[in-house]
Amino acid sequence: MPGYTGSKDDYLKRLKRIEGQVRGVARMVEEDVYCIDVLTQISAATKALQAVALGLVEGHLGHCVVNAARSSREEGAEKVREAADAIARLVRS
């Protein structure tokens, strides 16, 4: 079971809000809104996605990694590597 299961509804609400923001950005482009205003909205949507990602990382570390480490050293190490890889992908994006 994923670490975010207890907060699933909150994550879905946030993601739907972000989806609306992205649709708003597309509408702004369709309506030829000033570039800086579009970039400002893109920045807001990006920050919102990053906040969701950080919450998921925290949940993964607190739930999945901890449970794996309790199970065995090898499973814990594997989950830590998995988390490190995911964090690296987030940092690169």
C-alpha distances in whole Angstrom, upper triangle without the diagonal:
4,7,8,7,10,12,12,15,17,16,17,20,21,20,22,25,25,25,28,30,29,31,34,34,35,37,39,40,41,43,45,44,45,43,42,41,38,37,37,34,32,32,31,28,27,27,24,22,22,21,18,18,18,16,13,15,15,11,11,13,13,9,8,12,13,11,12,16,16,15,18,20,19,16,16,19,17,14,17,19,16,16,20,20,18,20,23,23,22,26,27,27
4,5,6,9,10,10,13,14,13,14,18,18,17,20,22,22,22,25,26,26,28,31,31,32,35,36,37,38,40,42,40,41,39,38,37,35,34,33,31,29,28,27,24,23,23,21,19,19,18,15,14,15,12,9,11,12,8,7,11,11,8,7,11,12,11,12,15,16,16,19,20,19,16,15,18,16,13,15,17,14,13,17,17,15,17,20,19,19,22,24,23
4,6,7,9,9,13,13,12,14,17,17,17,20,22,21,23,26,26,27,29,31,31,33,35,36,37,39,41,42,40,41,39,38,36,34,33,32,30,28,27,26,24,23,22,20,18,17,16,13,13,13,10,8,9,9,5,5,8,7,5,6,9,10,10,12,14,15,16,18,19,20,16,15,17,16,13,14,17,14,13,16,17,15,16,20,19,18,21,24,23
4,6,5,6,9,9,8,11,13,13,14,16,18,18,19,22,23,23,26,27,28,30,32,33,34,36,37,39,37,38,36,35,33,31,30,29,27,26,25,23,21,20,19,17,15,15,14,11,11,11,8,6,9,9,6,8,11,10,9,10,13,14,14,16,18,19,20,22,23,23,20,18,21,19,16,17,19,16,14,18,19,16,16,20,19,18,21,23,22
4,5,5,8,10,9,11,14,14,15,17,19,20,20,23,24,25,27,29,30,31,33,34,36,37,39,40,39,40,38,37,36,34,33,32,29,28,28,26,23,23,22,19,18,19,17,14,14,15,12,10,13,13,9,11,14,12,10,12,15,16,15,17,20,20,20,23,25,25,21,20,23,21,18,20,22,19,18,21,22,19,20,23,23,21,24,26,25
4,6,8,9,10,12,13,14,16,18,19,20,22,24,25,26,28,29,31,32,34,35,37,38,40,41,39,41,39,38,36,34,34,32,30,29,28,26,24,24,23,20,19,19,17,14,16,16,12,12,14,13,10,12,15,13,11,13,16,16,16,19,21,21,22,25,26,27,23,22,25,24,20,22,24,21,20,23,24,21,22,25,25,23,26,28,27
4,6,5,6,9,10,11,12,14,16,17,18,20,21,23,24,26,27,29,30,32,33,35,36,38,36,37,36,34,32,31,30,28,26,25,25,22,20,21,19,16,16,16,14,11,13,13,10,10,13,12,9,12,15,13,13,15,18,18,18,20,23,23,24,27,28,28,25,23,26,25,21,22,24,21,19,22,23,20,20,24,23,21,24,26,24
4,5,5,6,9,10,10,12,14,15,16,18,20,21,22,24,26,27,28,30,32,33,34,36,34,36,35,34,32,30,29,28,25,24,24,22,19,20,19,16,15,16,14,11,13,14,11,10,14,14,11,13,16,15,14,15,19,20,19,21,24,24,25,28,29,29,25,24,26,25,21,23,24,21,19,23,23,20,20,24,22,20,24,26,24
4,5,5,6,9,10,11,12,14,15,17,18,20,21,23,24,26,27,29,31,32,33,35,33,35,34,33,30,29,29,27,24,24,24,21,19,20,20,16,16,18,15,12,15,16,13,13,17,17,14,17,20,19,18,19,22,23,23,25,27,28,29,31,32,32,29,28,30,28,25,26,28,25,23,26,26,23,23,27,25,23,26,28,26
4,5,5,6,9,10,11,12,14,16,17,19,20,21,23,25,26,27,29,30,32,33,31,33,32,30,28,27,26,25,22,22,21,18,17,18,17,13,13,15,12,10,13,14,11,12,15,15,13,16,19,18,17,19,22,23,23,25,27,28,29,31,32,32,29,28,30,28,25,25,27,24,22,25,25,22,22,25,24,21,24,26,24
4,5,5,6,9,10,10,12,14,15,16,18,20,21,23,24,25,27,29,30,31,30,31,30,29,27,25,24,23,20,19,19,17,14,15,14,11,10,12,10,7,10,11,9,9,13,13,12,14,17,17,16,18,20,21,22,24,26,27,28,30,31,30,27,26,27,26,22,23,24,21,19,22,22,18,19,22,20,18,21,23,20
4,5,5,6,9,10,10,12,14,15,16,18,20,21,22,24,26,27,28,30,29,30,29,29,26,24,24,23,20,20,20,18,15,16,16,13,12,14,13,10,13,15,12,12,16,17,15,17,20,20,19,20,23,24,24,26,29,30,30,32,33,33,29,28,30,28,25,26,27,24,22,24,24,20,21,24,22,20,23,24,22
4,5,5,6,9,10,11,13,14,15,17,19,20,21,23,25,26,27,29,27,29,28,27,25,23,23,22,19,19,19,16,14,16,16,12,12,15,13,11,14,16,14,14,18,18,17,19,22,22,22,23,26,27,27,29,31,32,33,35,36,36,32,31,33,31,28,28,30,26,24,27,27,23,23,26,24,21,24,26,23
4,5,5,6,9,10,11,12,14,15,17,19,20,21,23,24,26,27,25,26,25,24,22,20,20,19,16,16,16,13,11,12,12,8,9,11,10,8,11,13,11,12,16,16,16,18,21,21,21,22,24,26,27,28,30,32,33,35,35,35,31,30,31,30,26,27,28,25,22,24,24,20,20,23,21,18,21,23,20
4,5,5,6,9,10,10,12,14,15,17,18,20,21,23,24,26,24,26,24,24,22,19,19,18,15,15,15,13,10,11,12,8,8,11,10,8,11,13,12,12,16,17,16,18,21,21,21,22,24,26,27,28,30,32,32,34,35,34,31,29,30,29,25,26,27,23,21,23,23,19,19,22,19,17,20,21,18
4,5,5,6,9,10,11,12,14,15,16,18,20,21,22,24,23,25,24,24,21,19,20,19,16,15,17,14,11,14,15,11,11,14,14,12,14,17,16,16,19,21,20,21,24,25,25,25,28,29,30,31,34,35,36,37,38,37,34,33,34,32,29,30,30,27,25,27,26,23,23,25,23,20,23,24,21
4,5,5,6,9,10,11,13,14,15,16,19,20,21,23,21,23,22,21,19,17,18,16,13,13,14,11,9,12,12,9,10,14,13,11,15,17,16,17,20,21,21,23,25,26,26,27,29,31,31,33,35,36,37,39,39,39,36,34,35,34,30,31,31,28,26,28,27,24,24,26,23,21,23,24,21
4,5,5,6,9,10,11,13,14,15,17,18,20,21,19,21,20,19,17,15,15,14,11,10,11,9,6,9,10,7,7,11,11,10,13,15,15,16,18,20,20,22,24,25,25,26,28,30,31,32,34,36,36,38,38,37,34,33,33,32,29,29,29,26,24,25,25,21,21,23,20,17,20,21,17
4,5,5,6,9,10,11,12,14,16,17,18,20,19,21,20,20,18,15,16,16,12,12,14,12,9,11,13,10,10,14,14,13,15,18,18,18,21,22,22,23,26,27,27,27,29,32,32,33,35,37,38,39,39,38,35,34,35,33,30,30,30,27,26,27,26,22,23,24,21,19,22,22,18
4,5,5,6,9,10,10,12,14,15,16,18,17,19,19,19,16,14,16,15,11,12,14,12,9,13,14,12,12,16,16,15,18,20,20,21,23,25,25,26,29,30,30,30,33,35,35,36,39,40,41,43,43,42,39,38,38,36,33,34,34,31,29,30,29,26,26,27,25,22,24,25,21
4,5,5,6,9,10,10,13,14,15,16,15,16,16,16,13,11,12,11,7,8,10,8,6,10,11,10,11,14,15,14,17,19,19,20,23,24,25,26,29,30,30,31,32,34,36,36,38,40,41,43,42,42,39,37,38,36,33,33,33,30,28,29,28,25,24,26,23,20,22,23,19
4,5,5,6,9,10,11,12,14,15,14,16,15,15,13,10,11,12,8,7,11,10,7,9,12,11,11,14,16,15,17,19,20,20,23,25,25,26,29,30,30,31,32,35,36,36,38,40,41,42,42,41,38,37,37,35,32,32,32,29,27,28,27,23,23,24,21,19,21,21,17
4,5,5,6,9,10,11,12,14,14,16,16,17,14,12,14,14,11,11,14,13,10,13,16,14,14,18,19,18,20,23,23,23,26,28,28,29,32,33,33,33,35,38,38,39,41,43,44,45,45,44,41,40,40,38,35,36,35,32,31,32,30,27,27,28,25,23,25,25,21
4,5,5,6,9,10,10,12,11,14,14,14,11,9,12,12,8,10,13,12,10,13,15,14,15,18,19,19,21,24,24,25,27,29,29,31,33,34,35,35,37,39,40,41,43,45,46,47,47,46,43,42,42,40,37,37,37,34,32,33,32,29,28,29,27,24,26,26,22
4,5,5,6,9,10,11,9,11,11,12,9,6,9,10,6,7,10,10,9,12,14,14,15,17,19,19,21,23,24,25,27,29,30,31,33,34,35,35,37,39,40,41,43,45,46,47,46,45,42,41,41,39,36,36,36,33,31,32,30,27,27,27,24,22,24,23,19
4,5,5,6,9,10,10,13,12,14,12,9,11,13,10,10,14,14,12,14,17,17,17,20,22,21,23,25,26,27,29,31,31,32,35,36,37,36,38,41,42,42,44,46,47,48,47,46,43,42,42,40,37,38,37,34,33,33,31,28,28,29,26,24,25,24,21
4,5,5,6,9,9,12,13,15,12,10,13,14,11,12,16,15,14,17,19,19,19,22,24,24,25,28,29,29,31,33,34,35,37,39,39,39,41,43,44,45,47,49,50,51,51,49,46,45,45,43,41,41,40,37,36,36,35,32,32,32,29,27,29,28,24
4,5,5,6,5,8,9,11,9,7,10,11,9,11,14,14,14,16,19,18,19,22,23,24,25,28,29,30,32,34,34,36,38,39,40,40,41,44,45,46,47,50,50,52,51,50,47,46,46,44,41,41,40,38,36,36,35,32,31,32,29,27,28,27,24
4,5,5,6,9,8,11,10,7,10,13,11,11,15,16,15,17,20,20,20,23,25,25,26,29,30,31,32,34,35,36,38,40,41,41,42,45,46,46,48,50,51,52,51,50,47,46,46,44,41,41,40,37,36,36,34,31,31,31,28,26,27,26,23
4,6,8,11,12,15,13,11,14,16,14,15,18,19,18,20,23,23,23,26,27,27,29,31,32,33,35,37,38,38,41,42,43,43,44,47,48,48,50,52,53,54,53,52,49,48,48,46,43,44,43,40,38,39,37,34,34,34,31,29,31,29,26
4,6,9,11,14,12,11,14,16,14,15,19,19,19,21,24,23,24,27,28,29,30,33,34,35,37,39,39,40,43,44,45,45,46,49,50,50,52,54,55,56,56,54,52,51,50,48,46,46,45,42,41,41,39,36,36,36,33,31,32,31,28
4,6,8,11,10,9,12,14,14,15,18,19,19,21,23,24,25,27,29,29,31,33,34,35,37,39,40,41,43,44,45,45,46,49,50,51,52,55,56,56,56,54,52,51,50,48,46,45,45,42,40,40,39,36,36,35,33,31,31,30,27
4,6,9,7,7,10,11,11,13,15,16,17,19,21,21,23,25,26,27,29,31,32,33,35,37,38,39,41,43,44,44,45,47,49,49,51,53,54,55,54,53,51,49,49,47,45,44,43,41,39,39,38,35,34,34,32,29,30,29,26
4,6,5,7,9,10,11,13,15,16,17,19,21,22,23,25,26,28,29,31,32,34,35,37,38,39,41,43,44,44,45,47,49,50,51,53,55,55,54,53,51,49,49,47,45,44,43,41,39,39,37,35,34,34,31,29,29,28,25
4,5,5,6,9,10,11,12,14,15,16,18,20,21,22,24,26,27,28,30,32,33,35,36,37,39,40,42,42,42,45,47,47,48,51,52,52,51,50,48,47,46,44,42,41,40,38,36,36,34,32,31,30,28,26,26,25,22
4,5,5,6,9,10,10,12,14,15,16,18,20,21,23,25,25,27,29,30,31,33,35,36,37,39,40,41,41,43,46,46,47,49,51,51,50,49,47,45,45,43,41,40,39,37,35,34,33,31,29,29,27,25,24,24,21
4,5,5,6,9,10,11,13,14,16,17,19,20,21,23,25,26,28,29,30,32,34,35,36,38,39,40,41,43,45,45,46,49,50,51,50,49,47,45,45,43,41,40,39,37,35,35,34,31,30,30,28,25,25,25,22
4,5,5,6,9,10,11,12,14,15,17,18,20,21,23,24,26,27,29,30,32,33,35,36,38,38,39,41,43,43,45,47,48,49,48,47,45,43,43,41,38,38,37,35,33,33,31,29,28,28,25,23,23,23,19
4,5,5,6,9,10,10,12,14,15,16,18,20,21,22,24,26,26,28,30,31,32,34,36,36,36,39,41,41,42,45,46,47,45,44,42,41,40,39,36,35,34,32,30,30,29,26,25,25,23,20,20,20,17
4,5,5,6,9,10,11,12,14,15,17,19,20,21,23,25,26,27,29,30,32,33,35,35,36,38,40,41,42,44,45,46,45,44,42,40,40,39,36,35,35,33,30,30,29,27,25,25,23,21,20,21,18
4,5,5,6,9,10,11,12,14,15,17,18,20,21,23,24,26,27,29,30,32,33,34,35,37,38,39,40,43,44,45,44,43,41,39,39,38,35,34,34,32,29,29,29,26,24,25,23,20,21,21,18
4,5,5,6,9,10,11,12,14,15,16,18,20,21,22,24,26,27,28,30,31,32,32,35,37,37,38,41,42,43,42,41,38,37,36,35,32,31,31,29,27,27,25,23,22,22,20,17,18,17,14
4,5,5,6,9,10,10,12,14,15,16,18,20,21,22,24,25,27,28,30,30,31,33,35,36,37,39,41,41,40,39,37,35,35,34,31,30,30,28,25,25,24,21,20,20,19,15,16,16,13
4,5,5,6,9,10,11,13,14,15,17,19,20,21,23,24,26,27,29,29,30,32,34,35,36,38,40,41,40,39,37,35,35,34,31,30,30,28,25,26,25,22,21,22,20,17,17,18,15
4,5,5,6,9,10,11,12,14,16,17,18,20,21,23,24,26,27,27,28,31,32,33,34,37,38,39,38,38,35,33,33,32,29,28,28,26,24,24,23,20,19,20,18,15,16,17,14
4,5,5,6,9,10,10,12,14,15,16,18,20,21,22,24,25,26,26,29,31,31,32,35,36,37,36,35,33,31,31,29,26,26,25,23,21,21,20,17,16,17,15,12,13,13,10
4,5,5,6,9,10,10,12,14,15,16,18,20,21,22,24,25,25,27,29,30,31,33,35,36,35,34,32,30,30,29,26,25,25,23,20,21,20,17,16,17,16,12,13,15,12
4,5,5,6,9,10,11,13,14,16,17,19,20,21,23,23,24,26,28,29,30,32,34,35,35,34,31,30,30,29,26,25,26,23,20,21,21,18,16,19,17,13,15,17,14
4,5,5,6,9,10,11,12,14,15,16,18,20,21,21,22,25,26,27,28,31,32,33,32,31,29,27,27,26,23,22,23,20,18,19,18,15,14,16,14,10,13,14,11
4,5,5,6,9,10,10,12,14,15,16,18,20,20,20,23,25,25,26,29,30,31,30,30,27,25,25,24,21,20,20,18,15,16,16,13,11,13,12,8,10,12,10
4,5,5,6,9,10,11,12,14,15,16,18,19,20,22,24,25,26,28,29,31,30,30,27,25,26,25,21,21,22,19,16,17,18,15,13,16,15,11,13,16,14
4,5,5,6,9,10,11,12,14,15,16,17,18,20,22,23,24,26,28,29,29,28,25,24,24,23,20,20,21,18,15,17,17,14,13,16,15,11,14,16,14
4,5,5,6,9,10,10,12,14,15,15,16,19,20,21,22,24,26,27,26,25,23,21,21,20,17,16,17,15,12,13,13,10,9,12,11,8,11,13,12
4,5,5,6,9,10,11,12,14,15,15,17,19,20,21,23,25,26,25,25,22,20,20,20,16,15,17,15,11,13,14,11,9,12,12,9,11,14,13
4,5,5,6,9,10,10,12,13,14,16,18,19,20,22,24,25,25,25,22,20,21,20,17,16,18,16,13,15,16,13,12,15,15,12,15,18,17
4,5,5,6,9,10,10,11,12,14,16,17,18,20,21,23,23,22,19,18,19,18,14,14,16,13,10,13,14,10,11,14,14,11,14,17,16
4,5,5,6,8,10,10,10,12,15,15,16,18,20,21,20,20,17,15,16,15,12,11,13,11,7,10,11,8,8,11,12,10,12,15,15
4,5,5,6,8,10,10,11,14,15,15,17,19,21,20,21,18,15,17,17,13,12,15,13,10,12,14,12,11,14,15,13,15,18,18
4,5,5,6,8,9,10,12,13,15,16,18,19,20,20,17,15,17,16,13,13,15,13,11,14,16,13,13,17,17,15,18,21,20
4,6,5,5,6,9,10,11,12,14,15,17,17,17,14,12,14,13,9,10,12,10,8,11,13,10,11,15,15,14,17,19,19
4,6,6,5,6,9,10,10,13,14,15,15,16,13,10,12,12,8,8,11,10,7,10,13,11,11,15,16,15,17,20,20
4,6,6,6,8,10,11,12,14,16,16,17,15,12,14,15,11,11,15,14,11,14,16,15,15,18,19,18,20,23,23
4,6,5,6,8,10,11,12,14,15,16,13,11,14,14,10,12,15,13,12,15,17,15,16,19,20,19,22,24,25
4,6,5,6,9,10,11,12,13,13,10,9,11,11,7,9,12,10,10,13,15,13,15,18,18,18,21,23,23
4,6,5,6,9,10,11,11,11,8,6,8,9,5,6,10,9,8,11,13,13,14,16,18,18,20,22,23
4,5,5,6,9,10,11,12,10,7,10,11,9,9,13,13,12,14,17,16,17,20,21,21,23,25,26
4,5,5,6,9,11,12,9,8,11,12,9,11,15,14,13,16,19,18,19,22,23,23,25,28,28
4,5,5,6,8,8,5,5,8,8,7,9,12,12,12,15,17,17,18,20,22,22,24,26,27
4,5,5,6,8,6,4,7,9,8,9,12,13,13,15,17,18,19,21,23,23,25,27,28
4,6,8,10,9,7,11,12,11,13,16,16,16,18,21,21,22,24,26,26,28,30,32
4,7,9,7,7,11,12,11,13,16,16,17,19,21,21,23,25,26,27,29,31,32
4,5,5,6,9,10,11,12,14,15,17,18,20,21,22,24,26,27,29,30,32
4,6,5,6,9,10,10,12,14,15,16,18,20,21,22,24,26,27,29,30
4,5,5,6,9,10,11,12,14,15,17,18,20,21,23,24,26,27,29
4,5,5,6,9,10,10,12,14,15,17,18,20,21,23,24,26,27
4,5,5,6,9,10,11,12,14,15,16,18,20,21,22,24,26
4,5,5,6,9,10,10,12,14,15,16,18,20,21,23,25
4,5,5,6,9,10,11,12,14,15,17,19,20,21,23
4,5,5,6,8,10,10,12,14,15,16,18,20,21
4,5,5,6,9,10,10,12,14,15,16,18,20
4,5,5,6,9,10,10,12,14,15,17,19
4,5,5,6,9,10,11,13,14,16,17
4,5,5,6,9,10,11,12,14,16
4,5,5,6,9,10,10,12,14
4,5,5,6,9,10,11,13
4,5,5,6,9,10,11
4,5,5,6,9,10
4,5,5,6,9
4,5,5,6
4,5,5
4,6
4
